[in-house]
């Protein structure tokens, strides 16, 4: 069963950063606080082998030949202008 937590005396800078982050992620302040606490207290530990496996699976799901190295370089440069 989920519990309720009330936080007091949150520094203004922390509150404002949480507020900005919540807005950026389109979450409520409460949801953003939960996400932040989960990330800090319950980080997912993934071995390098598992991370590499996930990357290869994602790469394998991309359409073959959709992007050439030249296309990718051009897209990167486009954002720098």
mmCIF file of the N, C-alpha and C atoms, coordinates in Angstrom:
data_MODEL
# 
_entry.id   MODEL 
# 
loop_
_atom_site.group_PDB 
_atom_site.id 
_atom_site.type_symbol 
_atom_site.label_atom_id 
_atom_site.label_alt_id 
_atom_site.label_comp_id 
_atom_site.label_asym_id 
_atom_site.label_entity_id 
_atom_site.label_seq_id 
_atom_site.pdbx_PDB_ins_code 
_atom_site.Cartn_x 
_atom_site.Cartn_y 
_atom_site.Cartn_z 
_atom_site.occupancy 
_atom_site.B_iso_or_equiv 
_atom_site.pdbx_formal_charge 
_atom_site.auth_seq_id 
_atom_site.auth_comp_id 
_atom_site.auth_asym_id 
_atom_site.auth_atom_id 
_atom_site.pdbx_PDB_model_num 
ATOM 1   N N  . UNK A 1 1  ? 0.848  -1.184 0.000   1.00 0.00 ? 1  UNK A N  1 
ATOM 2   C CA . UNK A 1 1  ? 0.000  0.000  0.000   1.00 0.00 ? 1  UNK A CA 1 
ATOM 3   C C  . UNK A 1 1  ? 0.892  1.245  0.000   1.00 0.00 ? 1  UNK A C  1 
ATOM 4   N N  . UNK A 1 2  ? 0.657  2.175  -0.923  1.00 0.00 ? 2  UNK A N  1 
ATOM 5   C CA . UNK A 1 2  ? 1.451  3.400  -0.956  1.00 0.00 ? 2  UNK A CA 1 
ATOM 6   C C  . UNK A 1 2  ? 1.287  4.211  0.332   1.00 0.00 ? 2  UNK A C  1 
ATOM 7   N N  . UNK A 1 3  ? 2.353  4.858  0.710   1.00 0.00 ? 3  UNK A N  1 
ATOM 8   C CA . UNK A 1 3  ? 2.340  5.704  1.903   1.00 0.00 ? 3  UNK A CA 1 
ATOM 9   C C  . UNK A 1 3  ? 2.308  7.167  1.490   1.00 0.00 ? 3  UNK A C  1 
ATOM 10  N N  . UNK A 1 4  ? 1.977  8.025  2.434   1.00 0.00 ? 4  UNK A N  1 
ATOM 11  C CA . UNK A 1 4  ? 1.960  9.467  2.213   1.00 0.00 ? 4  UNK A CA 1 
ATOM 12  C C  . UNK A 1 4  ? 3.121  10.078 2.982   1.00 0.00 ? 4  UNK A C  1 
ATOM 13  N N  . UNK A 1 5  ? 3.791  11.035 2.342   1.00 0.00 ? 5  UNK A N  1 
ATOM 14  C CA . UNK A 1 5  ? 4.932  11.708 2.944   1.00 0.00 ? 5  UNK A CA 1 
ATOM 15  C C  . UNK A 1 5  ? 4.758  13.201 2.771   1.00 0.00 ? 5  UNK A C  1 
ATOM 16  N N  . UNK A 1 6  ? 4.953  13.944 3.833   1.00 0.00 ? 6  UNK A N  1 
ATOM 17  C CA . UNK A 1 6  ? 4.904  15.401 3.771   1.00 0.00 ? 6  UNK A CA 1 
ATOM 18  C C  . UNK A 1 6  ? 6.316  15.918 3.987   1.00 0.00 ? 6  UNK A C  1 
ATOM 19  N N  . UNK A 1 7  ? 6.766  16.775 3.097   1.00 0.00 ? 7  UNK A N  1 
ATOM 20  C CA . UNK A 1 7  ? 8.102  17.355 3.233   1.00 0.00 ? 7  UNK A CA 1 
ATOM 21  C C  . UNK A 1 7  ? 7.974  18.788 3.712   1.00 0.00 ? 7  UNK A C  1 
ATOM 22  N N  . UNK A 1 8  ? 8.812  19.157 4.649   1.00 0.00 ? 8  UNK A N  1 
ATOM 23  C CA . UNK A 1 8  ? 8.809  20.514 5.196   1.00 0.00 ? 8  UNK A CA 1 
ATOM 24  C C  . UNK A 1 8  ? 10.177 21.138 4.999   1.00 0.00 ? 8  UNK A C  1 
ATOM 25  N N  . UNK A 1 9  ? 10.188 22.466 4.947   1.00 0.00 ? 9  UNK A N  1 
ATOM 26  C CA . UNK A 1 9  ? 11.429 23.244 4.872   1.00 0.00 ? 9  UNK A CA 1 
ATOM 27  C C  . UNK A 1 9  ? 12.283 22.881 3.659   1.00 0.00 ? 9  UNK A C  1 
ATOM 28  N N  . UNK A 1 10 ? 11.641 22.678 2.526   1.00 0.00 ? 10 UNK A N  1 
ATOM 29  C CA . UNK A 1 10 ? 12.372 22.407 1.288   1.00 0.00 ? 10 UNK A CA 1 
ATOM 30  C C  . UNK A 1 10 ? 13.049 23.709 0.863   1.00 0.00 ? 10 UNK A C  1 
ATOM 31  N N  . UNK A 1 11 ? 14.345 23.683 0.610   1.00 0.00 ? 11 UNK A N  1 
ATOM 32  C CA . UNK A 1 11 ? 15.023 24.906 0.167   1.00 0.00 ? 11 UNK A CA 1 
ATOM 33  C C  . UNK A 1 11 ? 14.379 25.434 -1.116  1.00 0.00 ? 11 UNK A C  1 
ATOM 34  N N  . UNK A 1 12 ? 14.303 26.751 -1.216  1.00 0.00 ? 12 UNK A N  1 
ATOM 35  C CA . UNK A 1 12 ? 13.655 27.377 -2.373  1.00 0.00 ? 12 UNK A CA 1 
ATOM 36  C C  . UNK A 1 12 ? 14.249 26.899 -3.695  1.00 0.00 ? 12 UNK A C  1 
ATOM 37  N N  . UNK A 1 13 ? 15.561 26.784 -3.759  1.00 0.00 ? 13 UNK A N  1 
ATOM 38  C CA . UNK A 1 13 ? 16.214 26.369 -5.003  1.00 0.00 ? 13 UNK A CA 1 
ATOM 39  C C  . UNK A 1 13 ? 15.812 24.945 -5.382  1.00 0.00 ? 13 UNK A C  1 
ATOM 40  N N  . UNK A 1 14 ? 15.695 24.066 -4.409  1.00 0.00 ? 14 UNK A N  1 
ATOM 41  C CA . UNK A 1 14 ? 15.290 22.684 -4.670  1.00 0.00 ? 14 UNK A CA 1 
ATOM 42  C C  . UNK A 1 14 ? 13.841 22.652 -5.142  1.00 0.00 ? 14 UNK A C  1 
ATOM 43  N N  . UNK A 1 15 ? 13.001 23.421 -4.486  1.00 0.00 ? 15 UNK A N  1 
ATOM 44  C CA . UNK A 1 15 ? 11.588 23.489 -4.865  1.00 0.00 ? 15 UNK A CA 1 
ATOM 45  C C  . UNK A 1 15 ? 11.437 23.989 -6.304  1.00 0.00 ? 15 UNK A C  1 
ATOM 46  N N  . UNK A 1 16 ? 12.154 25.046 -6.644  1.00 0.00 ? 16 UNK A N  1 
ATOM 47  C CA . UNK A 1 16 ? 12.050 25.609 -7.992  1.00 0.00 ? 16 UNK A CA 1 
ATOM 48  C C  . UNK A 1 16 ? 12.567 24.640 -9.050  1.00 0.00 ? 16 UNK A C  1 
ATOM 49  N N  . UNK A 1 17 ? 13.647 23.934 -8.734  1.00 0.00 ? 17 UNK A N  1 
ATOM 50  C CA . UNK A 1 17 ? 14.191 22.960 -9.680  1.00 0.00 ? 17 UNK A CA 1 
ATOM 51  C C  . UNK A 1 17 ? 13.202 21.806 -9.870  1.00 0.00 ? 17 UNK A C  1 
ATOM 52  N N  . UNK A 1 18 ? 12.588 21.350 -8.804  1.00 0.00 ? 18 UNK A N  1 
ATOM 53  C CA . UNK A 1 18 ? 11.588 20.289 -8.894  1.00 0.00 ? 18 UNK A CA 1 
ATOM 54  C C  . UNK A 1 18 ? 10.396 20.751 -9.729  1.00 0.00 ? 18 UNK A C  1 
ATOM 55  N N  . UNK A 1 19 ? 9.987  21.989 -9.518  1.00 0.00 ? 19 UNK A N  1 
ATOM 56  C CA . UNK A 1 19 ? 8.867  22.560 -10.267 1.00 0.00 ? 19 UNK A CA 1 
ATOM 57  C C  . UNK A 1 19 ? 9.195  22.626 -11.758 1.00 0.00 ? 19 UNK A C  1 
ATOM 58  N N  . UNK A 1 20 ? 10.388 23.103 -12.100 1.00 0.00 ? 20 UNK A N  1 
ATOM 59  C CA . UNK A 1 20 ? 10.794 23.179 -13.510 1.00 0.00 ? 20 UNK A CA 1 
ATOM 60  C C  . UNK A 1 20 ? 10.871 21.788 -14.137 1.00 0.00 ? 20 UNK A C  1 
ATOM 61  N N  . UNK A 1 21 ? 11.424 20.854 -13.388 1.00 0.00 ? 21 UNK A N  1 
ATOM 62  C CA . UNK A 1 21 ? 11.554 19.490 -13.887 1.00 0.00 ? 21 UNK A CA 1 
ATOM 63  C C  . UNK A 1 21 ? 10.177 18.862 -14.109 1.00 0.00 ? 21 UNK A C  1 
ATOM 64  N N  . UNK A 1 22 ? 9.260  19.085 -13.180 1.00 0.00 ? 22 UNK A N  1 
ATOM 65  C CA . UNK A 1 22 ? 7.898  18.555 -13.312 1.00 0.00 ? 22 UNK A CA 1 
ATOM 66  C C  . UNK A 1 22 ? 7.231  19.131 -14.558 1.00 0.00 ? 22 UNK A C  1 
ATOM 67  N N  . UNK A 1 23 ? 7.382  20.418 -14.775 1.00 0.00 ? 23 UNK A N  1 
ATOM 68  C CA . UNK A 1 23 ? 6.791  21.053 -15.956 1.00 0.00 ? 23 UNK A CA 1 
ATOM 69  C C  . UNK A 1 23 ? 7.407  20.500 -17.235 1.00 0.00 ? 23 UNK A C  1 
ATOM 70  N N  . UNK A 1 24 ? 8.713  20.322 -17.231 1.00 0.00 ? 24 UNK A N  1 
ATOM 71  C CA . UNK A 1 24 ? 9.402  19.821 -18.422 1.00 0.00 ? 24 UNK A CA 1 
ATOM 72  C C  . UNK A 1 24 ? 8.966  18.403 -18.773 1.00 0.00 ? 24 UNK A C  1 
ATOM 73  N N  . UNK A 1 25 ? 8.663  17.605 -17.747 1.00 0.00 ? 25 UNK A N  1 
ATOM 74  C CA . UNK A 1 25 ? 8.247  16.218 -17.967 1.00 0.00 ? 25 UNK A CA 1 
ATOM 75  C C  . UNK A 1 25 ? 6.731  16.043 -17.969 1.00 0.00 ? 25 UNK A C  1 
ATOM 76  N N  . UNK A 1 26 ? 6.022  17.180 -17.852 1.00 0.00 ? 26 UNK A N  1 
ATOM 77  C CA . UNK A 1 26 ? 4.550  17.175 -17.826 1.00 0.00 ? 26 UNK A CA 1 
ATOM 78  C C  . UNK A 1 26 ? 4.009  16.250 -16.736 1.00 0.00 ? 26 UNK A C  1 
ATOM 79  N N  . UNK A 1 27 ? 4.580  16.423 -15.541 1.00 0.00 ? 27 UNK A N  1 
ATOM 80  C CA . UNK A 1 27 ? 4.148  15.660 -14.372 1.00 0.00 ? 27 UNK A CA 1 
ATOM 81  C C  . UNK A 1 27 ? 3.734  16.623 -13.278 1.00 0.00 ? 27 UNK A C  1 
ATOM 82  N N  . UNK A 1 28 ? 2.996  16.098 -12.330 1.00 0.00 ? 28 UNK A N  1 
ATOM 83  C CA . UNK A 1 28 ? 2.693  16.881 -11.139 1.00 0.00 ? 28 UNK A CA 1 
ATOM 84  C C  . UNK A 1 28 ? 3.963  16.958 -10.298 1.00 0.00 ? 28 UNK A C  1 
ATOM 85  N N  . UNK A 1 29 ? 3.998  17.884 -9.374  1.00 0.00 ? 29 UNK A N  1 
ATOM 86  C CA . UNK A 1 29 ? 5.149  17.984 -8.472  1.00 0.00 ? 29 UNK A CA 1 
ATOM 87  C C  . UNK A 1 29 ? 5.295  16.685 -7.674  1.00 0.00 ? 29 UNK A C  1 
ATOM 88  N N  . UNK A 1 30 ? 4.171  16.123 -7.252  1.00 0.00 ? 30 UNK A N  1 
ATOM 89  C CA . UNK A 1 30 ? 4.198  14.884 -6.490  1.00 0.00 ? 30 UNK A CA 1 
ATOM 90  C C  . UNK A 1 30 ? 4.815  13.745 -7.315  1.00 0.00 ? 30 UNK A C  1 
ATOM 91  N N  . UNK A 1 31 ? 4.355  13.593 -8.555  1.00 0.00 ? 31 UNK A N  1 
ATOM 92  C CA . UNK A 1 31 ? 4.883  12.533 -9.417  1.00 0.00 ? 31 UNK A CA 1 
ATOM 93  C C  . UNK A 1 31 ? 6.364  12.737 -9.691  1.00 0.00 ? 31 UNK A C  1 
ATOM 94  N N  . UNK A 1 32 ? 6.767  13.976 -9.924  1.00 0.00 ? 32 UNK A N  1 
ATOM 95  C CA . UNK A 1 32 ? 8.175  14.265 -10.185 1.00 0.00 ? 32 UNK A CA 1 
ATOM 96  C C  . UNK A 1 32 ? 9.030  13.946 -8.962  1.00 0.00 ? 32 UNK A C  1 
ATOM 97  N N  . UNK A 1 33 ? 8.536  14.269 -7.780  1.00 0.00 ? 33 UNK A N  1 
ATOM 98  C CA . UNK A 1 33 ? 9.277  13.966 -6.549  1.00 0.00 ? 33 UNK A CA 1 
ATOM 99  C C  . UNK A 1 33 ? 9.447  12.455 -6.393  1.00 0.00 ? 33 UNK A C  1 
ATOM 100 N N  . UNK A 1 34 ? 8.406  11.692 -6.711  1.00 0.00 ? 34 UNK A N  1 
ATOM 101 C CA . UNK A 1 34 ? 8.491  10.232 -6.611  1.00 0.00 ? 34 UNK A CA 1 
ATOM 102 C C  . UNK A 1 34 ? 9.520  9.696  -7.596  1.00 0.00 ? 34 UNK A C  1 
ATOM 103 N N  . UNK A 1 35 ? 9.497  10.200 -8.836  1.00 0.00 ? 35 UNK A N  1 
ATOM 104 C CA . UNK A 1 35 ? 10.461 9.760  -9.847  1.00 0.00 ? 35 UNK A CA 1 
ATOM 105 C C  . UNK A 1 35 ? 11.888 10.069 -9.384  1.00 0.00 ? 35 UNK A C  1 
ATOM 106 N N  . UNK A 1 36 ? 12.090 11.256 -8.836  1.00 0.00 ? 36 UNK A N  1 
ATOM 107 C CA . UNK A 1 36 ? 13.426 11.640 -8.352  1.00 0.00 ? 36 UNK A CA 1 
ATOM 108 C C  . UNK A 1 36 ? 13.875 10.747 -7.197  1.00 0.00 ? 36 UNK A C  1 
ATOM 109 N N  . UNK A 1 37 ? 12.974 10.480 -6.270  1.00 0.00 ? 37 UNK A N  1 
ATOM 110 C CA . UNK A 1 37 ? 13.320 9.611  -5.143  1.00 0.00 ? 37 UNK A CA 1 
ATOM 111 C C  . UNK A 1 37 ? 13.626 8.194  -5.611  1.00 0.00 ? 37 UNK A C  1 
ATOM 112 N N  . UNK A 1 38 ? 12.832 7.679  -6.531  1.00 0.00 ? 38 UNK A N  1 
ATOM 113 C CA . UNK A 1 38 ? 13.095 6.335  -7.065  1.00 0.00 ? 38 UNK A CA 1 
ATOM 114 C C  . UNK A 1 38 ? 14.450 6.269  -7.748  1.00 0.00 ? 38 UNK A C  1 
ATOM 115 N N  . UNK A 1 39 ? 14.765 7.284  -8.546  1.00 0.00 ? 39 UNK A N  1 
ATOM 116 C CA . UNK A 1 39 ? 16.046 7.298  -9.258  1.00 0.00 ? 39 UNK A CA 1 
ATOM 117 C C  . UNK A 1 39 ? 17.224 7.350  -8.287  1.00 0.00 ? 39 UNK A C  1 
ATOM 118 N N  . UNK A 1 40 ? 17.063 8.113  -7.206  1.00 0.00 ? 40 UNK A N  1 
ATOM 119 C CA . UNK A 1 40 ? 18.154 8.260  -6.240  1.00 0.00 ? 40 UNK A CA 1 
ATOM 120 C C  . UNK A 1 40 ? 18.282 7.060  -5.313  1.00 0.00 ? 40 UNK A C  1 
ATOM 121 N N  . UNK A 1 41 ? 17.158 6.493  -4.921  1.00 0.00 ? 41 UNK A N  1 
ATOM 122 C CA . UNK A 1 41 ? 17.187 5.454  -3.900  1.00 0.00 ? 41 UNK A CA 1 
ATOM 123 C C  . UNK A 1 41 ? 17.096 4.036  -4.442  1.00 0.00 ? 41 UNK A C  1 
ATOM 124 N N  . UNK A 1 42 ? 16.595 3.901  -5.659  1.00 0.00 ? 42 UNK A N  1 
ATOM 125 C CA . UNK A 1 42 ? 16.416 2.568  -6.222  1.00 0.00 ? 42 UNK A CA 1 
ATOM 126 C C  . UNK A 1 42 ? 16.953 2.518  -7.651  1.00 0.00 ? 42 UNK A C  1 
ATOM 127 N N  . UNK A 1 43 ? 18.199 2.922  -7.848  1.00 0.00 ? 43 UNK A N  1 
ATOM 128 C CA . UNK A 1 43 ? 18.716 2.926  -9.212  1.00 0.00 ? 43 UNK A CA 1 
ATOM 129 C C  . UNK A 1 43 ? 18.773 1.513  -9.773  1.00 0.00 ? 43 UNK A C  1 
ATOM 130 N N  . UNK A 1 44 ? 18.434 1.417  -11.043 1.00 0.00 ? 44 UNK A N  1 
ATOM 131 C CA . UNK A 1 44 ? 18.487 0.123  -11.709 1.00 0.00 ? 44 UNK A CA 1 
ATOM 132 C C  . UNK A 1 44 ? 19.941 -0.196 -12.001 1.00 0.00 ? 44 UNK A C  1 
ATOM 133 N N  . UNK A 1 45 ? 20.388 -1.321 -11.518 1.00 0.00 ? 45 UNK A N  1 
ATOM 134 C CA . UNK A 1 45 ? 21.773 -1.717 -11.748 1.00 0.00 ? 45 UNK A CA 1 
ATOM 135 C C  . UNK A 1 45 ? 21.795 -2.671 -12.931 1.00 0.00 ? 45 UNK A C  1 
ATOM 136 N N  . UNK A 1 46 ? 22.405 -2.199 -14.007 1.00 0.00 ? 46 UNK A N  1 
ATOM 137 C CA . UNK A 1 46 ? 22.479 -2.979 -15.232 1.00 0.00 ? 46 UNK A CA 1 
ATOM 138 C C  . UNK A 1 46 ? 23.944 -3.266 -15.520 1.00 0.00 ? 46 UNK A C  1 
ATOM 139 N N  . UNK A 1 47 ? 24.238 -4.523 -15.734 1.00 0.00 ? 47 UNK A N  1 
ATOM 140 C CA . UNK A 1 47 ? 25.621 -4.893 -16.040 1.00 0.00 ? 47 UNK A CA 1 
ATOM 141 C C  . UNK A 1 47 ? 25.975 -4.382 -17.434 1.00 0.00 ? 47 UNK A C  1 
ATOM 142 N N  . UNK A 1 48 ? 27.270 -4.183 -17.683 1.00 0.00 ? 48 UNK A N  1 
ATOM 143 C CA . UNK A 1 48 ? 27.675 -3.754 -19.024 1.00 0.00 ? 48 UNK A CA 1 
ATOM 144 C C  . UNK A 1 48 ? 27.188 -4.714 -20.112 1.00 0.00 ? 48 UNK A C  1 
ATOM 145 N N  . UNK A 1 49 ? 27.207 -6.001 -19.835 1.00 0.00 ? 49 UNK A N  1 
ATOM 146 C CA . UNK A 1 49 ? 26.750 -6.988 -20.825 1.00 0.00 ? 49 UNK A CA 1 
ATOM 147 C C  . UNK A 1 49 ? 25.265 -6.816 -21.125 1.00 0.00 ? 49 UNK A C  1 
ATOM 148 N N  . UNK A 1 50 ? 24.461 -6.577 -20.084 1.00 0.00 ? 50 UNK A N  1 
ATOM 149 C CA . UNK A 1 50 ? 23.028 -6.372 -20.279 1.00 0.00 ? 50 UNK A CA 1 
ATOM 150 C C  . UNK A 1 50 ? 22.765 -5.075 -21.034 1.00 0.00 ? 50 UNK A C  1 
ATOM 151 N N  . UNK A 1 51 ? 23.495 -4.029 -20.711 1.00 0.00 ? 51 UNK A N  1 
ATOM 152 C CA . UNK A 1 51 ? 23.330 -2.750 -21.413 1.00 0.00 ? 51 UNK A CA 1 
ATOM 153 C C  . UNK A 1 51 ? 23.672 -2.915 -22.893 1.00 0.00 ? 51 UNK A C  1 
ATOM 154 N N  . UNK A 1 52 ? 24.761 -3.618 -23.190 1.00 0.00 ? 52 UNK A N  1 
ATOM 155 C CA . UNK A 1 52 ? 25.154 -3.855 -24.574 1.00 0.00 ? 52 UNK A CA 1 
ATOM 156 C C  . UNK A 1 52 ? 24.094 -4.680 -25.300 1.00 0.00 ? 52 UNK A C  1 
ATOM 157 N N  . UNK A 1 53 ? 23.542 -5.665 -24.624 1.00 0.00 ? 53 UNK A N  1 
ATOM 158 C CA . UNK A 1 53 ? 22.477 -6.482 -25.213 1.00 0.00 ? 53 UNK A CA 1 
ATOM 159 C C  . UNK A 1 53 ? 21.277 -5.611 -25.584 1.00 0.00 ? 53 UNK A C  1 
ATOM 160 N N  . UNK A 1 54 ? 20.883 -4.708 -24.680 1.00 0.00 ? 54 UNK A N  1 
ATOM 161 C CA . UNK A 1 54 ? 19.742 -3.813 -24.942 1.00 0.00 ? 54 UNK A CA 1 
ATOM 162 C C  . UNK A 1 54 ? 20.019 -2.896 -26.132 1.00 0.00 ? 54 UNK A C  1 
ATOM 163 N N  . UNK A 1 55 ? 21.242 -2.370 -26.195 1.00 0.00 ? 55 UNK A N  1 
ATOM 164 C CA . UNK A 1 55 ? 21.605 -1.484 -27.306 1.00 0.00 ? 55 UNK A CA 1 
ATOM 165 C C  . UNK A 1 55 ? 21.533 -2.244 -28.623 1.00 0.00 ? 55 UNK A C  1 
ATOM 166 N N  . UNK A 1 56 ? 22.043 -3.460 -28.626 1.00 0.00 ? 56 UNK A N  1 
ATOM 167 C CA . UNK A 1 56 ? 22.009 -4.257 -29.860 1.00 0.00 ? 56 UNK A CA 1 
ATOM 168 C C  . UNK A 1 56 ? 20.578 -4.588 -30.272 1.00 0.00 ? 56 UNK A C  1 
ATOM 169 N N  . UNK A 1 57 ? 19.707 -4.849 -29.294 1.00 0.00 ? 57 UNK A N  1 
ATOM 170 C CA . UNK A 1 57 ? 18.301 -5.114 -29.601 1.00 0.00 ? 57 UNK A CA 1 
ATOM 171 C C  . UNK A 1 57 ? 17.640 -3.879 -30.203 1.00 0.00 ? 57 UNK A C  1 
ATOM 172 N N  . UNK A 1 58 ? 17.911 -2.709 -29.608 1.00 0.00 ? 58 UNK A N  1 
ATOM 173 C CA . UNK A 1 58 ? 17.345 -1.470 -30.145 1.00 0.00 ? 58 UNK A CA 1 
ATOM 174 C C  . UNK A 1 58 ? 17.858 -1.199 -31.555 1.00 0.00 ? 58 UNK A C  1 
ATOM 175 N N  . UNK A 1 59 ? 19.149 -1.386 -31.732 1.00 0.00 ? 59 UNK A N  1 
ATOM 176 C CA . UNK A 1 59 ? 19.744 -1.164 -33.047 1.00 0.00 ? 59 UNK A CA 1 
ATOM 177 C C  . UNK A 1 59 ? 19.152 -2.139 -34.070 1.00 0.00 ? 59 UNK A C  1 
ATOM 178 N N  . UNK A 1 60 ? 18.931 -3.387 -33.653 1.00 0.00 ? 60 UNK A N  1 
ATOM 179 C CA . UNK A 1 60 ? 18.363 -4.384 -34.546 1.00 0.00 ? 60 UNK A CA 1 
ATOM 180 C C  . UNK A 1 60 ? 16.934 -4.073 -34.951 1.00 0.00 ? 60 UNK A C  1 
ATOM 181 N N  . UNK A 1 61 ? 16.233 -3.300 -34.122 1.00 0.00 ? 61 UNK A N  1 
ATOM 182 C CA . UNK A 1 61 ? 14.838 -2.953 -34.414 1.00 0.00 ? 61 UNK A CA 1 
ATOM 183 C C  . UNK A 1 61 ? 14.722 -1.816 -35.423 1.00 0.00 ? 61 UNK A C  1 
ATOM 184 N N  . UNK A 1 62 ? 15.814 -1.120 -35.691 1.00 0.00 ? 62 UNK A N  1 
ATOM 185 C CA . UNK A 1 62 ? 15.786 -0.024 -36.661 1.00 0.00 ? 62 UNK A CA 1 
ATOM 186 C C  . UNK A 1 62 ? 15.699 -0.582 -38.080 1.00 0.00 ? 62 UNK A C  1 
ATOM 187 N N  . UNK A 1 63 ? 15.020 0.142  -38.952 1.00 0.00 ? 63 UNK A N  1 
ATOM 188 C CA . UNK A 1 63 ? 14.968 -0.308 -40.349 1.00 0.00 ? 63 UNK A CA 1 
ATOM 189 C C  . UNK A 1 63 ? 16.375 -0.348 -40.938 1.00 0.00 ? 63 UNK A C  1 
ATOM 190 N N  . UNK A 1 64 ? 16.667 -1.388 -41.672 1.00 0.00 ? 64 UNK A N  1 
ATOM 191 C CA . UNK A 1 64 ? 17.996 -1.546 -42.262 1.00 0.00 ? 64 UNK A CA 1 
ATOM 192 C C  . UNK A 1 64 ? 18.230 -0.503 -43.344 1.00 0.00 ? 64 UNK A C  1 
ATOM 193 N N  . UNK A 1 65 ? 19.389 0.118  -43.312 1.00 0.00 ? 65 UNK A N  1 
ATOM 194 C CA . UNK A 1 65 ? 19.770 1.076  -44.332 1.00 0.00 ? 65 UNK A CA 1 
ATOM 195 C C  . UNK A 1 65 ? 19.004 2.382  -44.292 1.00 0.00 ? 65 UNK A C  1 
ATOM 196 N N  . UNK A 1 66 ? 18.266 2.629  -43.207 1.00 0.00 ? 66 UNK A N  1 
ATOM 197 C CA . UNK A 1 66 ? 17.468 3.852  -43.132 1.00 0.00 ? 66 UNK A CA 1 
ATOM 198 C C  . UNK A 1 66 ? 18.347 5.097  -43.027 1.00 0.00 ? 66 UNK A C  1 
ATOM 199 N N  . UNK A 1 67 ? 19.486 4.955  -42.355 1.00 0.00 ? 67 UNK A N  1 
ATOM 200 C CA . UNK A 1 67 ? 20.370 6.101  -42.161 1.00 0.00 ? 67 UNK A CA 1 
ATOM 201 C C  . UNK A 1 67 ? 21.794 5.692  -42.509 1.00 0.00 ? 67 UNK A C  1 
ATOM 202 N N  . UNK A 1 68 ? 22.408 6.455  -43.375 1.00 0.00 ? 68 UNK A N  1 
ATOM 203 C CA . UNK A 1 68 ? 23.815 6.214  -43.681 1.00 0.00 ? 68 UNK A CA 1 
ATOM 204 C C  . UNK A 1 68 ? 24.655 7.069  -42.733 1.00 0.00 ? 68 UNK A C  1 
ATOM 205 N N  . UNK A 1 69 ? 25.927 6.775  -42.666 1.00 0.00 ? 69 UNK A N  1 
ATOM 206 C CA . UNK A 1 69 ? 26.825 7.584  -41.832 1.00 0.00 ? 69 UNK A CA 1 
ATOM 207 C C  . UNK A 1 69 ? 26.788 9.034  -42.296 1.00 0.00 ? 69 UNK A C  1 
ATOM 208 N N  . UNK A 1 70 ? 26.691 9.261  -43.614 1.00 0.00 ? 70 UNK A N  1 
ATOM 209 C CA . UNK A 1 70 ? 26.629 10.617 -44.154 1.00 0.00 ? 70 UNK A CA 1 
ATOM 210 C C  . UNK A 1 70 ? 25.355 11.326 -43.677 1.00 0.00 ? 70 UNK A C  1 
ATOM 211 N N  . UNK A 1 71 ? 24.219 10.603 -43.677 1.00 0.00 ? 71 UNK A N  1 
ATOM 212 C CA . UNK A 1 71 ? 22.953 11.181 -43.203 1.00 0.00 ? 71 UNK A CA 1 
ATOM 213 C C  . UNK A 1 71 ? 23.055 11.589 -41.737 1.00 0.00 ? 71 UNK A C  1 
ATOM 214 N N  . UNK A 1 72 ? 23.626 10.711 -40.942 1.00 0.00 ? 72 UNK A N  1 
ATOM 215 C CA . UNK A 1 72 ? 23.742 10.971 -39.499 1.00 0.00 ? 72 UNK A CA 1 
ATOM 216 C C  . UNK A 1 72 ? 24.637 12.184 -39.257 1.00 0.00 ? 72 UNK A C  1 
ATOM 217 N N  . UNK A 1 73 ? 25.772 12.256 -39.948 1.00 0.00 ? 73 UNK A N  1 
ATOM 218 C CA . UNK A 1 73 ? 26.667 13.414 -39.800 1.00 0.00 ? 73 UNK A CA 1 
ATOM 219 C C  . UNK A 1 73 ? 25.959 14.703 -40.198 1.00 0.00 ? 73 UNK A C  1 
ATOM 220 N N  . UNK A 1 74 ? 25.204 14.659 -41.286 1.00 0.00 ? 74 UNK A N  1 
ATOM 221 C CA . UNK A 1 74 ? 24.479 15.852 -41.739 1.00 0.00 ? 74 UNK A CA 1 
ATOM 222 C C  . UNK A 1 74 ? 23.446 16.288 -40.699 1.00 0.00 ? 74 UNK A C  1 
ATOM 223 N N  . UNK A 1 75 ? 22.747 15.332 -40.097 1.00 0.00 ? 75 UNK A N  1 
ATOM 224 C CA . UNK A 1 75 ? 21.746 15.664 -39.072 1.00 0.00 ? 75 UNK A CA 1 
ATOM 225 C C  . UNK A 1 75 ? 22.406 16.276 -37.838 1.00 0.00 ? 75 UNK A C  1 
ATOM 226 N N  . UNK A 1 76 ? 23.550 15.763 -37.464 1.00 0.00 ? 76 UNK A N  1 
ATOM 227 C CA . UNK A 1 76 ? 24.267 16.316 -36.309 1.00 0.00 ? 76 UNK A CA 1 
ATOM 228 C C  . UNK A 1 76 ? 24.689 17.761 -36.586 1.00 0.00 ? 76 UNK A C  1 
ATOM 229 N N  . UNK A 1 77 ? 25.228 17.977 -37.762 1.00 0.00 ? 77 UNK A N  1 
ATOM 230 C CA . UNK A 1 77 ? 25.690 19.332 -38.112 1.00 0.00 ? 77 UNK A CA 1 
ATOM 231 C C  . UNK A 1 77 ? 24.531 20.325 -38.223 1.00 0.00 ? 77 UNK A C  1 
ATOM 232 N N  . UNK A 1 78 ? 23.395 19.843 -38.678 1.00 0.00 ? 78 UNK A N  1 
ATOM 233 C CA . UNK A 1 78 ? 22.235 20.720 -38.835 1.00 0.00 ? 78 UNK A CA 1 
ATOM 234 C C  . UNK A 1 78 ? 21.841 21.373 -37.508 1.00 0.00 ? 78 UNK A C  1 
ATOM 235 N N  . UNK A 1 79 ? 21.942 20.654 -36.437 1.00 0.00 ? 79 UNK A N  1 
ATOM 236 C CA . UNK A 1 79 ? 21.580 21.196 -35.131 1.00 0.00 ? 79 UNK A CA 1 
ATOM 237 C C  . UNK A 1 79 ? 22.597 22.159 -34.549 1.00 0.00 ? 79 UNK A C  1 
ATOM 238 N N  . UNK A 1 80 ? 23.750 22.260 -35.142 1.00 0.00 ? 80 UNK A N  1 
ATOM 239 C CA . UNK A 1 80 ? 24.816 23.121 -34.611 1.00 0.00 ? 80 UNK A CA 1 
ATOM 240 C C  . UNK A 1 80 ? 24.830 24.502 -35.219 1.00 0.00 ? 80 UNK A C  1 
ATOM 241 N N  . UNK A 1 81 ? 23.994 24.753 -36.185 1.00 0.00 ? 81 UNK A N  1 
ATOM 242 C CA . UNK A 1 81 ? 24.009 26.061 -36.853 1.00 0.00 ? 81 UNK A CA 1 
ATOM 243 C C  . UNK A 1 81 ? 23.219 27.077 -36.123 1.00 0.00 ? 81 UNK A C  1 
# 
